[in-house]
């Protein structure tokens, strides 16, 4: 179908579904960074770039934005009765469930265990304590805002 890898990459970067997903992710991360910047939660240039491109959690959910966007784009392009739309919808729902449920609960639990471990270490009761990674999940509002953002990005890229 394609003669070389360069042509395949060019086709990928011209695909409106791909572009919409990348744009919705970048917008969500940008909004998240601006919110954290103005609320004083960013203290260095490294933290700024980390949040802008990689860090999870916070308002809005970039995972929700990108999955809502791809679901919306596929719905417009293939129809909501198509198998690929059903796949995208299930992928969206699993992502949302994970963000609000599992990752959020794990993050809260890890934070509490780290607090307990630090107290025990200070009292000399557990010298071998090492902190757990605190995974950042999302509140329902963060997921809702990310989903709305992704939906409107998908509509915009489908209609315009």
DSSP file (Angstrom, degrees, kcal/mol; ACC not computed):
  #  RESIDUE AA STRUCTURE BP1 BP2  ACC     N-H-->O    O-->H-N    N-H-->O    O-->H-N    TCO  KAPPA ALPHA  PHI   PSI    X-CA   Y-CA   Z-CA
    1    1 A X              0   0    0      0, 0.0     2,-0.4     0, 0.0     0, 0.0   0.000 360.0 360.0 360.0 -50.8    0.0    0.0    0.0
    2    2 A X        -     0   0    0      1,-0.1     3,-0.1     0, 0.0     6,-0.0  -0.890 360.0-146.8-111.5 143.0    2.7    2.5    1.0
    3    3 A X  S    S+     0   0    0     -2,-0.4     2,-0.3     1,-0.1    -1,-0.1   0.794  75.4   4.9 -80.4 -28.0    6.1    2.5   -0.7
    4    4 A X  S  > S-     0   0    0      1,-0.1     4,-1.6     0, 0.0     3,-0.2  -0.961  71.6-105.1-152.1 169.6    8.2    3.6    2.3
    5    5 A X  H  > S+     0   0    0     -2,-0.3     4,-2.5     1,-0.2     5,-0.2   0.859 115.1  59.5 -65.7 -36.1    8.1    4.4    6.0
    6    6 A X  H  > S+     0   0    0      1,-0.2     4,-2.1     2,-0.2    -1,-0.2   0.886 105.4  49.0 -60.2 -39.6    8.3    8.2    5.4
    7    7 A X  H  > S+     0   0    0      2,-0.2     4,-2.2    -3,-0.2    -1,-0.2   0.881 110.0  51.5 -67.4 -38.5    5.1    8.1    3.3
    8    8 A X  H  X S+     0   0    0     -4,-1.6     4,-2.2     2,-0.2    -2,-0.2   0.906 110.3  48.4 -64.7 -41.6    3.3    6.1    6.1
    9    9 A X  H  X S+     0   0    0     -4,-2.5     4,-2.5     2,-0.2    -2,-0.2   0.891 110.2  52.3 -65.9 -39.2    4.4    8.7    8.7
   10   10 A X  H  X S+     0   0    0     -4,-2.1     4,-0.7     1,-0.2    -2,-0.2   0.909 109.7  48.6 -62.9 -41.8    3.2   11.5    6.4
   11   11 A X  H >< S+     0   0    0     -4,-2.2     3,-0.6     2,-0.2     4,-0.5   0.902 110.5  52.2 -64.1 -40.9   -0.2    9.8    6.0
   12   12 A X  H >< S+     0   0    0     -4,-2.2     3,-1.4     1,-0.2    -2,-0.2   0.936 109.2  48.6 -59.6 -47.4   -0.4    9.4    9.8
   13   13 A X  H 3< S+     0   0    0     -4,-2.5    -1,-0.2     1,-0.3    -2,-0.2   0.577 111.6  50.7 -74.0  -7.9    0.3   13.0   10.5
   14   14 A X  T << S+     0   0    0     -4,-0.7     2,-0.5    -3,-0.6    -1,-0.3   0.430  83.2 110.7-101.4  -3.0   -2.3   14.0    7.9
   15   15 A X    <>  -     0   0    0     -3,-1.4     4,-2.6    -4,-0.5     5,-0.2  -0.611  62.3-148.5 -75.7 121.3   -5.0   11.8    9.5
   16   16 A X  H  > S+     0   0    0     -2,-0.5     4,-2.5     1,-0.2     5,-0.2   0.817  96.3  54.8 -63.1 -30.1   -7.7   14.0   11.1
   17   17 A X  H  > S+     0   0    0      2,-0.2     4,-2.2     1,-0.2    -1,-0.2   0.944 111.3  44.4 -67.0 -46.4   -8.4   11.4   13.8
   18   18 A X  H  > S+     0   0    0      1,-0.2     4,-2.5     2,-0.2     5,-0.2   0.931 114.8  48.9 -61.2 -46.6   -4.8   11.3   14.8
   19   19 A X  H  X S+     0   0    0     -4,-2.6     4,-2.6     1,-0.2    -2,-0.2   0.897 110.4  50.7 -62.4 -41.7   -4.5   15.1   14.7
   20   20 A X  H  X S+     0   0    0     -4,-2.5     4,-2.6    -5,-0.2    -1,-0.2   0.910 111.3  48.4 -63.1 -42.4   -7.7   15.5   16.8
   21   21 A X  H  X S+     0   0    0     -4,-2.2     4,-2.2     2,-0.2    -2,-0.2   0.925 113.5  46.2 -65.0 -44.8   -6.4   13.1   19.5
   22   22 A X  H  X S+     0   0    0     -4,-2.5     4,-2.7     1,-0.2    -2,-0.2   0.920 114.1  49.1 -63.2 -43.2   -3.0   14.8   19.7
   23   23 A X  H  X S+     0   0    0     -4,-2.6     4,-2.6    -5,-0.2    -2,-0.2   0.896 110.7  49.3 -65.4 -40.7   -4.6   18.2   19.8
   24   24 A X  H  X S+     0   0    0     -4,-2.6     4,-2.2     2,-0.2    -1,-0.2   0.895 112.7  48.1 -66.5 -38.5   -7.1   17.2   22.6
   25   25 A X  H  X S+     0   0    0     -4,-2.2     4,-2.5     2,-0.2    -2,-0.2   0.940 113.3  47.2 -64.7 -47.3   -4.3   15.7   24.6
   26   26 A X  H  X S+     0   0    0     -4,-2.7     4,-2.5     1,-0.2    -2,-0.2   0.897 112.2  50.2 -62.0 -41.0   -2.1   18.8   24.2
   27   27 A X  H  X S+     0   0    0     -4,-2.6     4,-2.8     2,-0.2     5,-0.2   0.924 111.5  48.0 -63.3 -44.5   -5.0   21.1   25.1
   28   28 A X  H  X S+     0   0    0     -4,-2.2     4,-2.5     1,-0.2    -2,-0.2   0.924 114.1  46.2 -62.7 -44.7   -5.8   19.2   28.2
   29   29 A X  H  X S+     0   0    0     -4,-2.5     4,-2.3     2,-0.2    -1,-0.2   0.880 113.1  50.4 -65.6 -37.8   -2.1   19.1   29.3
   30   30 A X  H  X S+     0   0    0     -4,-2.5     4,-2.5     2,-0.2    -2,-0.2   0.935 112.1  46.0 -65.1 -46.7   -1.8   22.9   28.5
   31   31 A X  H  X S+     0   0    0     -4,-2.8     4,-2.6     1,-0.2    -2,-0.2   0.913 112.8  51.3 -61.5 -43.2   -4.9   23.8   30.5
   32   32 A X  H  X S+     0   0    0     -4,-2.5     4,-2.3    -5,-0.2    -1,-0.2   0.904 111.1  48.1 -59.6 -43.1   -3.7   21.5   33.4
   33   33 A X  H  X S+     0   0    0     -4,-2.3     4,-2.4     2,-0.2    -2,-0.2   0.910 110.9  49.8 -66.1 -43.5   -0.3   23.3   33.3
   34   34 A X  H  X S+     0   0    0     -4,-2.5     4,-2.6     2,-0.2     5,-0.2   0.922 111.2  49.7 -62.1 -44.6   -1.9   26.8   33.3
   35   35 A X  H  X S+     0   0    0     -4,-2.6     4,-1.4     1,-0.2    -2,-0.2   0.934 114.5  44.1 -60.0 -46.6   -4.1   25.9   36.3
   36   36 A X  H  <>S+     0   0    0     -4,-2.3     5,-2.5     2,-0.2     6,-0.7   0.835 112.0  54.1 -68.7 -32.0   -1.2   24.5   38.3
   37   37 A X  H ><5S+     0   0    0     -4,-2.4     3,-1.1     1,-0.2     5,-0.2   0.937 111.9  42.9 -65.8 -47.3    1.0   27.5   37.3
   38   38 A X  H 3<5S+     0   0    0     -4,-2.6    -1,-0.2     1,-0.2    -2,-0.2   0.728 110.6  56.1 -74.6 -20.8   -1.5   30.0   38.6
   39   39 A X  T 3<5S-     0   0    0     -4,-1.4    -1,-0.2    -5,-0.2    -2,-0.2   0.415 115.2-114.9 -90.1   4.0   -2.3   28.1   41.7
   40   40 A X  T < 5S+     0   0    0     -3,-1.1    -3,-0.2    -4,-0.2    -2,-0.1   0.707  79.7 124.4  77.9  20.8    1.4   28.1   42.6
   41   41 A X      < +     0   0    0     -5,-2.5     2,-0.5    -6,-0.2    -4,-0.2   0.482  54.9  78.1 -92.4  -3.0    2.0   24.3   42.4
   42   42 A X        +     0   0    0     -6,-0.7     3,-0.1    -5,-0.2    -2,-0.1  -0.933  47.8 167.5-110.1 124.8    4.9   24.7   39.8
   43   43 A X        +     0   0    0     -2,-0.5     2,-0.3     1,-0.1    -1,-0.1   0.440  59.5  27.5-117.7  -2.9    8.2   25.6   41.3
   44   44 A X  S  > S-     0   0    0      1,-0.1     4,-1.9     0, 0.0    -1,-0.1  -0.977  75.6-110.3-153.2 164.7   10.7   25.0   38.5
   45   45 A X  H  > S+     0   0    0     -2,-0.3     4,-2.3     1,-0.2     5,-0.2   0.859 118.4  57.0 -64.4 -35.8   11.1   24.9   34.8
   46   46 A X  H  > S+     0   0    0      1,-0.2     4,-2.5     2,-0.2    -1,-0.2   0.922 106.9  47.8 -61.1 -45.2   11.5   21.1   35.1
   47   47 A X  H  > S+     0   0    0      2,-0.2     4,-2.5     1,-0.2     5,-0.2   0.878 109.5  55.1 -62.3 -38.5    8.2   20.8   36.8
   48   48 A X  H  X S+     0   0    0     -4,-1.9     4,-2.3     2,-0.2    -2,-0.2   0.947 113.0  39.6 -60.2 -50.5    6.6   22.9   34.2
   49   49 A X  H  X S+     0   0    0     -4,-2.3     4,-1.7     2,-0.2     5,-0.3   0.853 113.4  55.9 -70.0 -34.8    7.7   20.7   31.3
   50   50 A X  H  X>S+     0   0    0     -4,-2.5     4,-2.7    -5,-0.2     5,-2.5   0.930 113.1  40.9 -61.0 -45.9    7.0   17.6   33.3
   51   51 A X  H  <5S+     0   0    0     -4,-2.5    -2,-0.2     3,-0.2    -1,-0.2   0.884 111.7  56.7 -69.5 -39.3    3.4   18.6   33.8
   52   52 A X  H  <5S+     0   0    0     -4,-2.3    -1,-0.2    -5,-0.2    -2,-0.2   0.832 126.4  14.8 -62.9 -32.9    3.0   19.9   30.3
   53   53 A X  H  <5S+     0   0    0     -4,-1.7    -2,-0.2    -5,-0.1    -3,-0.2   0.728 135.4  10.9-116.8 -26.8    4.0   16.6   28.7
   54   54 A X  T  <5S+     0   0    0     -4,-2.7    -3,-0.2    -5,-0.3    -4,-0.1   0.763  81.4 105.6-128.1 -37.0    3.9   13.7   31.1
   55   55 A X      < -     0   0    0     -5,-2.5     2,-0.2     1,-0.1     0, 0.0  -0.208  51.2-149.5 -64.9 140.8    2.4   14.1   34.5
   56   56 A X        +     0   0    0      5,-0.1    81,-0.1     6,-0.0    -1,-0.1  -0.518  52.6  45.5-101.3 171.7   -1.0   12.5   35.2
   57   57 A X        +     0   0    0     79,-0.2    81,-0.2     1,-0.2     5,-0.1  -0.086  68.2  81.3  84.6 171.1   -3.8   13.6   37.5
   58   58 A X  S    S-     0   0    0     79,-0.6     2,-0.4     3,-0.1    -1,-0.2  -0.043  80.2 -11.9  83.7 176.0   -5.2   17.1   38.0
   59   59 A X  S    S+     0   0    0    -27,-0.2   -24,-0.2   -28,-0.1   -23,-0.2  -0.758 118.8  20.0 -96.6 132.8   -7.8   19.1   36.0
   60   60 A X  S    S-     0   0    0     -2,-0.4     2,-0.6    82,-0.3    83,-0.2   0.757  83.8-125.3 -87.1 168.1   -8.7   18.3   33.3
   61   61 A X     >  -     0   0    0     81,-2.1     4,-1.9     1,-0.2     5,-0.1  -0.616  15.8-165.6 -74.9 117.2   -8.0   14.6   32.6
   62   62 A X  H  > S+     0   0    0     -2,-0.6     4,-2.5     2,-0.2     5,-0.2   0.818  90.0  57.8 -73.2 -29.6   -6.0   14.2   29.4
   63   63 A X  H  > S+     0   0    0      2,-0.2     4,-2.1     1,-0.2     5,-0.2   0.925 108.9  45.6 -63.2 -43.5   -6.8   10.5   29.3
   64   64 A X  H  > S+     0   0    0      1,-0.2     4,-2.4     2,-0.2     5,-0.3   0.899 112.1  52.4 -64.9 -40.6  -10.5   11.4   29.3
   65   65 A X  H  X S+     0   0    0     -4,-1.9     4,-2.1     1,-0.2    -2,-0.2   0.932 112.0  43.6 -62.1 -47.3  -10.0   14.0   26.6
   66   66 A X  H  X S+     0   0    0     -4,-2.5     4,-2.3     2,-0.2    -1,-0.2   0.888 116.6  45.4 -71.0 -38.1   -8.1   11.8   24.2
   67   67 A X  H  X S+     0   0    0     -4,-2.1     4,-1.9    -5,-0.2    -1,-0.2   0.876 114.0  48.7 -74.7 -34.9  -10.5    8.8   24.6
   68   68 A X  H  X S+     0   0    0     -4,-2.4     4,-2.4    -5,-0.2    -2,-0.2   0.892 112.0  51.4 -66.3 -38.1  -13.6   11.0   24.3
   69   69 A X  H  X S+     0   0    0     -4,-2.1     4,-2.8    -5,-0.3     5,-0.2   0.937 111.0  45.1 -64.1 -48.0  -12.1   12.6   21.2
   70   70 A X  H  X S+     0   0    0     -4,-2.3     4,-2.4     1,-0.2     5,-0.2   0.885 113.4  51.5 -66.3 -36.1  -11.3    9.3   19.5
   71   71 A X  H  X S+     0   0    0     -4,-1.9     4,-2.2     2,-0.2    -1,-0.2   0.922 112.6  45.7 -63.8 -44.2  -14.7    8.0   20.4
   72   72 A X  H  X S+     0   0    0     -4,-2.4     4,-2.3     2,-0.2    -2,-0.2   0.920 112.8  49.8 -65.3 -45.0  -16.4   11.1   19.0
   73   73 A X  H  X S+     0   0    0     -4,-2.8     4,-2.6     1,-0.2     5,-0.2   0.921 112.6  46.6 -61.3 -44.8  -14.3   11.1   15.8
   74   74 A X  H  X>S+     0   0    0     -4,-2.4     4,-3.2     1,-0.2     5,-0.7   0.889 109.7  54.9 -66.3 -38.1  -15.0    7.5   15.1
   75   75 A X  H  X5S+     0   0    0     -4,-2.2     4,-1.1    -5,-0.2    -1,-0.2   0.914 112.8  42.6 -59.6 -43.1  -18.7    8.1   15.8
   76   76 A X  H  <5S+     0   0    0     -4,-2.3    -2,-0.2     2,-0.1    -1,-0.2   0.906 122.3  38.4 -68.1 -42.2  -18.7   10.8   13.2
   77   77 A X  H  <5S+     0   0    0     -4,-2.6    -2,-0.2    -5,-0.2    -3,-0.2   0.859 133.0  19.4 -81.7 -37.0  -16.6    8.9   10.6
   78   78 A X  H  <5S-     0   0    0     -4,-3.2    -3,-0.2    -5,-0.2    -2,-0.1   0.560 108.0-109.9-112.9 -11.7  -17.9    5.4   11.0
   79   79 A X    ><< -     0   0    0     -4,-1.1     3,-1.3    -5,-0.7     6,-0.3   0.112  26.2 -93.0  92.4 150.1  -21.3    5.8   12.7
   80   80 A X  T 3  S+     0   0    0      1,-0.3    -1,-0.1    -5,-0.2    -5,-0.1   0.570 122.1  59.8 -78.3  -6.4  -22.4    4.9   16.2
   81   81 A X  T 3  S+     0   0    0     -6,-0.1    -1,-0.3    -3,-0.1    -2,-0.1   0.455  83.9 108.4 -94.6  -1.6  -23.6    1.5   15.1
   82   82 A X  S <> S-     0   0    0     -3,-1.3     4,-1.8     1,-0.1     5,-0.1  -0.392  75.8-125.9 -77.8 153.3  -20.2    0.4   13.8
   83   83 A X  H  > S+     0   0    0      1,-0.2     4,-2.3     2,-0.2     5,-0.1   0.873 110.9  55.3 -62.3 -38.3  -18.1   -2.1   15.5
   84   84 A X  H  > S+     0   0    0      1,-0.2     4,-2.3     2,-0.2    -1,-0.2   0.847 105.9  51.4 -68.5 -32.7  -15.1    0.2   15.7
   85   85 A X  H  > S+     0   0    0     -6,-0.3     4,-2.8     2,-0.2    -1,-0.2   0.919 108.8  50.9 -67.1 -42.1  -17.3    2.9   17.5
   86   86 A X  H  X S+     0   0    0     -4,-1.8     4,-2.5     2,-0.2    -2,-0.2   0.910 110.5  50.0 -60.5 -42.1  -18.3    0.2   20.0
   87   87 A X  H  X S+     0   0    0     -4,-2.3     4,-2.5     2,-0.2    -1,-0.2   0.932 112.2  47.1 -60.3 -46.3  -14.7   -0.6   20.6
   88   88 A X  H  X S+     0   0    0     -4,-2.3     4,-2.4     2,-0.2    -2,-0.2   0.889 111.7  51.1 -63.4 -39.6  -13.8    3.0   21.0
   89   89 A X  H  X S+     0   0    0     -4,-2.8     4,-2.6     2,-0.2    -2,-0.2   0.916 111.5  46.4 -64.3 -44.3  -16.7    3.5   23.4
   90   90 A X  H  X S+     0   0    0     -4,-2.5     4,-2.6     2,-0.2     5,-0.2   0.906 111.8  52.0 -65.0 -41.0  -15.7    0.5   25.6
   91   91 A X  H  X S+     0   0    0     -4,-2.5     4,-2.2    -5,-0.2    -2,-0.2   0.908 110.6  48.9 -59.6 -42.7  -12.1    1.8   25.5
   92   92 A X  H  X S+     0   0    0     -4,-2.4     4,-2.5     2,-0.2    -2,-0.2   0.937 112.0  47.8 -61.3 -48.6  -13.4    5.2   26.7
   93   93 A X  H  X S+     0   0    0     -4,-2.6     4,-2.5     1,-0.2    -2,-0.2   0.882 112.0  49.0 -64.5 -39.4  -15.4    3.7   29.5
   94   94 A X  H  X S+     0   0    0     -4,-2.6     4,-2.4     2,-0.2    -1,-0.2   0.915 111.7  49.9 -65.1 -42.2  -12.6    1.4   30.7
   95   95 A X  H  X S+     0   0    0     -4,-2.2     4,-2.4    -5,-0.2    -2,-0.2   0.914 112.4  47.0 -61.6 -43.8  -10.2    4.4   30.7
   96   96 A X  H  X S+     0   0    0     -4,-2.5     4,-2.5     2,-0.2     5,-0.4   0.923 111.6  50.4 -65.0 -45.0  -12.7    6.5   32.7
   97   97 A X  H  X>S+     0   0    0     -4,-2.5     4,-2.4     1,-0.2     5,-0.8   0.902 112.6  47.3 -60.5 -41.4  -13.3    3.7   35.2
   98   98 A X  I  <>S+     0   0    0     -4,-2.4     5,-2.7     3,-0.2     6,-0.6   0.916 112.7  48.7 -66.5 -43.7   -9.6    3.3   35.7
   99   99 A X  I  <5S+     0   0    0     -4,-2.4    39,-2.3     1,-0.2     5,-0.4   0.915 122.4  31.7 -64.8 -44.6   -9.0    7.1   36.1
  100  100 A X  I  <5S+     0   0    0     -4,-2.5    -2,-0.2    37,-0.2    -1,-0.2   0.847 132.7  25.7 -83.1 -35.8  -11.8    7.6   38.7
  101  101 A X  I  X5S+     0   0    0     -4,-2.4     4,-2.6    -5,-0.4     5,-0.2   0.925 125.0  23.4 -94.1 -79.1  -11.7    4.3   40.4
  102  102 A X  I  ><S+     0   0    0     -5,-0.8     4,-2.7     1,-0.2     5,-0.2   0.934 125.8  41.5 -65.0 -53.6   -8.6    2.2   40.4
  103  103 A X  H  ><S+     0   0    0     -5,-2.7     4,-2.2     1,-0.2    34,-0.4   0.890 117.2  49.0 -64.9 -38.4   -5.9    4.8   39.9
  104  104 A X  H  > S+     0   0    0     -6,-0.6     4,-2.3    -5,-0.4    -1,-0.2   0.941 113.4  46.1 -65.3 -46.6   -7.5    7.3   42.3
  105  105 A X  H  X S+     0   0    0     -4,-2.6     4,-2.5     1,-0.2    -2,-0.2   0.904 113.0  50.2 -63.5 -41.5   -8.0    4.7   45.0
  106  106 A X  H  X S+     0   0    0     -4,-2.7     4,-2.7    -5,-0.2    -1,-0.2   0.900 110.7  49.8 -63.2 -40.5   -4.4    3.5   44.6
  107  107 A X  H  X S+     0   0    0     -4,-2.2     4,-2.1    -5,-0.2    -2,-0.2   0.913 112.0  46.7 -64.7 -43.4   -3.1    7.0   44.8
  108  108 A X  H  X S+     0   0    0     -4,-2.3     4,-2.1     2,-0.2    -2,-0.2   0.917 114.4  48.1 -64.4 -43.6   -5.0    7.8   48.0
  109  109 A X  H  X S+     0   0    0     -4,-2.5     4,-2.6     1,-0.2    -2,-0.2   0.921 111.1  49.7 -64.4 -44.4   -4.0    4.5   49.6
  110  110 A X  H  X S+     0   0    0     -4,-2.7     4,-2.3     1,-0.2    22,-0.3   0.891 109.3  52.9 -62.6 -38.8   -0.3    5.0   48.7
  111  111 A X  H  X S+     0   0    0     -4,-2.1     4,-1.9     2,-0.2    -1,-0.2   0.928 111.2  45.7 -62.2 -45.1   -0.4    8.5   50.1
  112  112 A X  H  X S+     0   0    0     -4,-2.1     4,-2.5     2,-0.2    -2,-0.2   0.909 112.4  50.5 -65.4 -42.1   -1.8    7.3   53.4
  113  113 A X  H  X S+     0   0    0     -4,-2.6     4,-2.9     1,-0.2    -1,-0.2   0.881 109.4  51.7 -63.9 -37.2    0.7    4.4   53.6
  114  114 A X  H  X S+     0   0    0     -4,-2.3     4,-2.3    -5,-0.2    -1,-0.2   0.890 109.3  50.2 -64.9 -39.0    3.5    6.9   53.0
  115  115 A X  H  X S+     0   0    0     -4,-1.9     4,-2.0     2,-0.2    -2,-0.2   0.934 113.6  44.9 -63.5 -45.9    2.3    9.1   55.8
  116  116 A X  H  X S+     0   0    0     -4,-2.5     4,-2.5     1,-0.2    -2,-0.2   0.925 113.5  50.5 -63.7 -44.9    2.1    6.1   58.2
  117  117 A X  H  X S+     0   0    0     -4,-2.9     4,-2.3     1,-0.2    -1,-0.2   0.882 109.5  50.7 -61.6 -39.4    5.5    4.8   57.0
  118  118 A X  H  X S+     0   0    0     -4,-2.3     4,-2.3     2,-0.2    -1,-0.2   0.905 110.7  48.8 -65.9 -41.3    7.1    8.3   57.6
  119  119 A X  H  X S+     0   0    0     -4,-2.0     4,-1.7     2,-0.2    -2,-0.2   0.926 112.8  47.7 -63.2 -44.9    5.7    8.5   61.1
  120  120 A X  H  <>S+     0   0    0     -4,-2.5     5,-2.7     1,-0.2     6,-0.9   0.877 111.7  50.7 -64.4 -37.1    7.0    5.0   61.9
  121  121 A X  H ><5S+     0   0    0     -4,-2.3     3,-1.3     4,-0.2    -1,-0.2   0.901 108.1  52.4 -67.3 -40.4   10.4    5.8   60.5
  122  122 A X  H 3<5S+     0   0    0     -4,-2.3    -1,-0.2     1,-0.3    -2,-0.2   0.852 110.0  49.2 -62.0 -35.0   10.6    9.1   62.6
  123  123 A X  T 3<5S-     0   0    0     -4,-1.7    -1,-0.3    -5,-0.2    -2,-0.2   0.429 116.9-115.6 -85.7   1.4    9.8    7.1   65.7
  124  124 A X  T < 5S+     0   0    0     -3,-1.3     3,-0.3    -4,-0.2    -3,-0.2   0.673  84.3 117.5  76.6  16.7   12.5    4.5   64.8
  125  125 A X  S   <S+     0   0    0     -5,-2.7    -4,-0.2     1,-0.3     2,-0.2   0.611  82.1  23.8 -92.8 -13.5   10.0    1.7   64.4
  126  126 A X    >   +     0   0    0     -6,-0.9     3,-0.9    -9,-0.1    -1,-0.3  -0.639  60.0 169.2-153.6  88.6   10.7    1.0   60.7
  127  127 A X  T 3  S+     0   0    0     -3,-0.3    -1,-0.1     1,-0.2    -6,-0.1   0.669  76.6  60.5 -77.0 -16.8   14.1    2.1   59.5
  128  128 A X  T 3  S+     0   0    0      2,-0.0    -1,-0.2     0, 0.0     2,-0.2   0.285  72.7 133.7 -95.6  10.5   13.7    0.3   56.1
  129  129 A X    <   -     0   0    0     -3,-0.9     2,-0.4   -12,-0.2    -3,-0.0  -0.411  31.0-175.9 -66.7 130.7   10.7    2.2   54.9
  130  130 A X        -     0   0    0     -2,-0.2    -2,-0.0     0, 0.0   -13,-0.0  -0.990  32.0-104.5-124.6 138.6   10.8    3.5   51.3
  131  131 A X        -     0   0    0     -2,-0.4     2,-0.2     1,-0.1   -20,-0.1  -0.243  29.3-128.4 -63.4 144.9    8.0    5.6   49.9
  132  132 A X        -     0   0    0    -22,-0.3     2,-0.4     1,-0.1    -1,-0.1  -0.592  31.8 -98.7 -85.0 152.9    5.5    4.1   47.5
  133  133 A X        -     0   0    0     -2,-0.2     2,-1.0     1,-0.1   -23,-0.1  -0.609  33.5-139.5 -72.7 129.6    4.8    5.8   44.2
  134  134 A X        -     0   0    0     -2,-0.4     2,-0.3   -24,-0.1   -27,-0.2  -0.801  15.8-150.9 -95.2 101.5    1.6    7.9   44.5
  135  135 A X        -     0   0    0     -2,-1.0     2,-0.8   -29,-0.1   -24,-0.1  -0.528  12.4-130.9 -74.2 133.5   -0.3    7.4   41.3
  136  136 A X        +     0   0    0     -2,-0.3   -79,-0.2   -29,-0.1   -32,-0.2  -0.769  31.5 174.3 -92.0 109.4   -2.5   10.3   40.4
  137  137 A X        -     0   0    0     -2,-0.8   -79,-0.6   -34,-0.4     2,-0.3  -0.114  27.5-104.7 -90.5-162.3   -6.0    9.4   39.5
  138  138 A X        -     0   0    0    -39,-2.3     2,-0.2   -81,-0.2   -34,-0.1  -0.939  13.0-124.0-131.6 151.0   -8.8   11.8   38.8
  139  139 A X     >  -     0   0    0     -2,-0.3     4,-2.0     1,-0.1     5,-0.2  -0.501  40.5-105.7 -78.7 160.1  -11.9   13.2   40.5
  140  140 A X  H  > S+     0   0    0      1,-0.2     4,-2.5     2,-0.2     5,-0.1   0.863 122.1  54.0 -56.1 -35.8  -15.2   12.8   38.7
  141  141 A X  H  > S+     0   0    0      2,-0.2     4,-2.7     1,-0.2     5,-0.2   0.898 106.1  51.2 -67.1 -39.8  -15.2   16.5   37.8
  142  142 A X  H  > S+     0   0    0      1,-0.2   -81,-2.1     2,-0.2     4,-2.0   0.894 113.1  46.1 -62.9 -39.8  -11.7   16.3   36.3
  143  143 A X  H  X S+     0   0    0     -4,-2.0     4,-2.5     2,-0.2    -2,-0.2   0.901 112.0  51.3 -68.7 -41.6  -12.8   13.3   34.1
  144  144 A X  H  X S+     0   0    0     -4,-2.5     4,-2.5    -5,-0.2    -2,-0.2   0.937 111.7  45.9 -61.2 -47.4  -16.0   15.1   33.2
  145  145 A X  H  X S+     0   0    0     -4,-2.7     4,-2.5     1,-0.2    -1,-0.2   0.911 113.6  49.5 -64.9 -41.9  -14.2   18.3   32.1
  146  146 A X  H  X S+     0   0    0     -4,-2.0     4,-2.5    -5,-0.2    -1,-0.2   0.896 111.4  49.9 -61.5 -40.3  -11.6   16.2   30.1
  147  147 A X  H  X S+     0   0    0     -4,-2.5     4,-2.6     2,-0.2    -2,-0.2   0.901 110.8  48.3 -65.9 -42.0  -14.4   14.3   28.4
  148  148 A X  H  X S+     0   0    0     -4,-2.5     4,-2.5     2,-0.2     5,-0.2   0.921 112.1  50.1 -63.8 -44.1  -16.2   17.5   27.4
  149  149 A X  H  X S+     0   0    0     -4,-2.5     4,-2.1     1,-0.2    -2,-0.2   0.940 113.3  45.6 -58.7 -48.5  -13.0   18.9   26.1
  150  150 A X  H  X S+     0   0    0     -4,-2.5     4,-2.5     2,-0.2    -2,-0.2   0.887 111.2  52.9 -63.5 -40.3  -12.3   15.7   24.1
  151  151 A X  H  X S+     0   0    0     -4,-2.6     4,-2.5     1,-0.2    -1,-0.2   0.943 111.3  45.2 -60.5 -48.4  -15.9   15.6   22.8
  152  152 A X  H  X S+     0   0    0     -4,-2.5     4,-2.6     2,-0.2    -1,-0.2   0.844 111.7  52.4 -68.4 -32.4  -15.8   19.1   21.5
  153  153 A X  H  X S+     0   0    0     -4,-2.1     4,-2.6    -5,-0.2    -1,-0.2   0.922 110.9  48.4 -64.7 -42.9  -12.3   18.6   19.9
  154  154 A X  H  X S+     0   0    0     -4,-2.5     4,-1.5     2,-0.2    -2,-0.2   0.902 112.6  47.6 -63.5 -41.4  -13.7   15.6   18.1
  155  155 A X  H  X S+     0   0    0     -4,-2.5     4,-2.6     2,-0.2     5,-0.3   0.931 112.2  50.4 -63.4 -45.9  -16.8   17.5   16.9
  156  156 A X  H  X S+     0   0    0     -4,-2.6     4,-2.4     1,-0.2    -2,-0.2   0.923 112.9  44.6 -60.8 -45.9  -14.6   20.4   15.8
  157  157 A X  H  < S+     0   0    0     -4,-2.6    -1,-0.2     1,-0.2    -2,-0.2   0.766 116.2  48.3 -71.8 -23.6  -12.2   18.2   13.8
  158  158 A X  H  < S+     0   0    0     -4,-1.5    -2,-0.2    -5,-0.2    -1,-0.2   0.856 120.4  33.9 -80.4 -36.8  -15.2   16.2   12.3
  159  159 A X  H  <        0   0    0     -4,-2.6    -2,-0.2     1,-0.2    -3,-0.2   0.853 360.0 360.0 -90.2 -38.8  -17.2   19.2   11.3
  160  160 A X     <        0   0    0     -4,-2.4    -1,-0.2    -5,-0.3    -3,-0.1   0.467 360.0 360.0 -82.6 360.0  -14.6   21.7   10.3
